[in-house]
Structures are given as C-alpha cells and as structure tokens.
C-alpha cells in the first residue's frame, strides 16, 4: 500500500510540475512579448531597414508561432493584451517606416533639385544667343 501511495504521490507531483511548466511557459511568452514591444517602442525611431527586418522576424515568432502554441492557455484578458501588443508593434512599425520613407524622399528631393539645377545651367549656358539670332 505504501508503494502505491508513493507512486500516486510521485505521479501527482509530476502532473503538478507539468502544469506549472505550462503556466511558466505562457507567462514567459507574455513577459518576453511585452519586453520585445517595449524595446521596439524605445528604439523604433533609430531603426533602419535591417533593424526592421530583424524585428519583423521576432514579431512573427511572437505573434504567430508562439501565439498558436499558447492561445488555448491564454485567458480572454491575456488574448486582448496580445492583440494590443500586436497593434502597438504595427503602429510603431508604421511610424518607423514612415520616418525612413520621409528621410529617403528628402534625400531624393535634394538630389533631384541639384540635378535640375545642373540641367538648367547646362541648357542655358553658352550659345543661346546664337540660336536665338538664327531663328530671327
């Protein structure tokens, strides 16, 4: 009887440990996802394309792969939090990518302005009077 009790007790501890690991895993997932989004929020303004590519890889793991493996264990409020984190990341990405786009457009406008100036100078220099007098 004592050995049956010992086996049942060991089985009970084993099951408790399995359930504990699951909740730690879920809690760890939420904690890491929160931390990831907080880091992006702190640094998004200085991200370049390569940084966004790396962030997108991590985000896809958190929002798709890890979420799928934990969604059945998440409460409704935890699912709402995950959705909020997903929305926040997407908003930060839009702001960050917009900054990159605006900076690239500024550079393009500056380059184009200089090219147009050079073009106008080349066209208007020199023999414009000769061509005008030939037309008259």
C-alpha positions in Angstrom: 0.0 0.0 0.0 2.9 2.3 0.8 4.4 1.8 -2.6 1.1 2.5 -4.4 0.8 5.7 -2.3 4.3 6.7 -3.2 3.7 6.1 -6.9 0.5 8.1 -6.7 2.3 10.9 -4.9 5.1 10.9 -7.5 2.5 10.9 -10.3 0.7 13.8 -8.6 4.0 15.8 -8.3 4.8 15.0 -11.9 1.4 16.3 -13.1 1.7 19.4 -11.0 5.2 20.0 -12.4 3.8 19.7 -16.0 1.0 22.1 -15.3 3.5 24.5 -13.6 5.8 24.4 -16.6 2.9 25.2 -18.9 1.9 28.3 -17.0 5.5 29.4 -16.7 5.9 28.9 -20.4 2.7 31.0 -21.0 3.8 33.7 -18.5 7.3 33.7 -20.0 5.8 34.2 -23.5 3.7 37.2 -22.4 6.7 38.7 -20.5 9.0 38.3 -23.5 6.4 39.7 -25.9 5.8 42.7 -23.7 9.6 43.3 -23.3 10.1 43.0 -27.1 7.4 45.6 -27.9 8.7 47.9 -25.2 12.2 47.7 -26.7 10.8 48.4 -30.2 8.9 51.4 -28.7 12.1 52.7 -27.1 14.2 52.4 -30.3 12.0 52.4 -33.4 12.9 56.0 -34.3 16.5 54.9 -34.9 15.7 51.6 -36.8 16.9 51.2 -40.3 15.6 48.6 -42.8 17.8 45.9 -41.4 16.6 46.5 -37.9 13.0 46.3 -39.1 13.7 43.0 -40.9 15.1 41.5 -37.6 12.2 42.9 -35.6 9.7 41.5 -38.1 11.3 38.1 -37.7 11.0 38.2 -33.9 7.5 39.7 -34.2 6.3 36.9 -36.4 7.5 34.3 -33.9 5.7 36.1 -31.0 2.5 36.9 -32.9 2.1 33.7 -34.9 4.2 30.7 -33.9 4.4 31.3 -30.1 0.8 32.6 -30.0 -0.5 29.5 -31.7 1.2 27.3 -29.1 -0.2 29.3 -26.2 -3.5 30.6 -27.3 -5.5 27.7 -25.7 -3.9 28.5 -22.4 -4.4 32.3 -22.5 -7.3 34.0 -20.7 -9.5 36.4 -22.6 -7.7 39.4 -21.0 -4.3 37.9 -22.0 -5.6 37.4 -25.5 -6.7 41.1 -25.5 -3.2 42.0 -24.3 -1.5 40.0 -27.1 -3.8 41.8 -29.6 -2.9 45.1 -28.1 0.8 44.3 -28.3 0.4 43.2 -32.0 -1.4 46.5 -32.7 1.2 48.6 -30.9 4.0 46.9 -32.8 2.3 47.6 -36.1 1.7 51.2 -35.2 5.4 51.6 -34.2 6.4 50.0 -37.4 4.3 52.3 -39.4 5.8 55.3 -37.6 9.3 54.0 -38.0 9.0 53.0 -41.7 7.4 56.4 -42.4 10.4 58.1 -40.9 12.7 56.1 -43.2 10.5 56.9 -46.2 10.5 60.6 -45.4 14.3 60.7 -45.0 14.7 58.8 -48.3 12.3 61.3 -50.0 14.2 64.2 -48.5 17.5 62.8 -50.0 15.8 62.2 -53.3 14.4 65.7 -53.5 17.7 67.2 -52.6 19.4 65.1 -55.3 16.8 65.9 -57.9 17.0 69.6 -57.1 20.7 69.6 -57.7 20.3 67.6 -60.9 17.7 70.0 -62.2 19.9 73.0 -61.4 22.8 71.3 -63.3 20.5 70.6 -66.2 19.2 74.2 -66.4 22.7 75.5 -66.2 23.9 73.3 -69.0 20.9 74.2 -71.2 21.1 77.9 -70.6 24.9 78.4 -70.8 26.8 79.5 -73.8 25.3 79.6 -77.3 21.7 80.5 -76.6 22.1 83.9 -78.3 23.4 82.2 -81.5 20.3 80.0 -81.7 18.0 82.9 -81.0 19.5 85.0 -83.8 19.4 82.1 -86.2 15.7 81.8 -85.6 15.0 85.5 -86.3 
